[in-house]
């Protein structure tokens, strides 16, 4: 996968607005991010529960780190 794919995944984990748009239209959001068709297809099958759990975990870690 490309650097753009990895960067998009990182944004999904840390940016609630991007994540919300993605969950509403995964393929559209991935295409708008400029991802390749195979990357868009891979994201269509993402584990949405796992995504939410990971995002929540990363948010807690960032919050604890700031303290």
C-alpha positions in Angstrom: 0.0 0.0 0.0 1.1 3.6 -0.6 2.2 6.3 1.7 -1.1 8.1 0.9 -3.0 5.0 2.1 -1.1 4.9 5.3 -1.6 8.6 5.9 -5.3 8.3 5.2 -5.6 5.4 7.8 -3.8 7.6 10.3 -6.3 10.4 9.7 -9.1 7.9 10.2 -7.7 7.0 13.6 -7.2 10.6 14.8 -9.7 12.8 13.1 -13.3 12.3 14.1 -14.7 14.3 11.2 -12.8 12.4 8.6 -13.8 9.2 10.3 -17.5 10.2 10.3 -17.4 11.1 6.6 -15.6 7.8 5.9 -18.2 5.8 7.8 -21.0 7.6 5.9 -19.3 7.0 2.5 -16.2 4.9 2.7 -15.4 4.5 -1.0 -16.2 8.1 -1.8 -14.1 9.5 1.0 -11.2 7.2 0.1 -11.5 8.3 -3.6 -11.6 12.0 -2.5 -8.3 11.3 -0.6 -6.7 10.3 -3.9 -6.3 6.6 -3.1 -5.8 4.0 -5.8 -8.8 1.8 -6.8 -7.3 -1.2 -5.0 -6.8 0.9 -1.8 -10.4 2.2 -2.0 -11.6 -1.4 -2.3 -9.5 -2.5 0.6 -11.0 0.2 2.8 -14.5 -0.8 1.8 -14.0 -3.9 3.9 -12.5 -2.3 7.0 -13.5 -3.5 10.4 -15.7 -0.6 11.5 -15.9 -1.8 15.1 -12.1 -2.2 15.2 -11.7 1.2 13.7 -13.8 2.8 16.4 -12.1 0.9 19.2 -8.6 1.8 17.9 -9.6 5.5 17.4 -10.9 5.6 21.0 -7.8 4.0 22.3 -5.5 6.4 20.5 -7.5 9.3 21.7 -7.2 8.1 25.3 -3.4 7.7 24.9 -3.0 11.2 23.4 -5.1 12.7 26.2 -3.0 10.9 28.9 0.2 12.0 27.2 -0.8 15.6 27.2 -1.3 15.6 31.0 
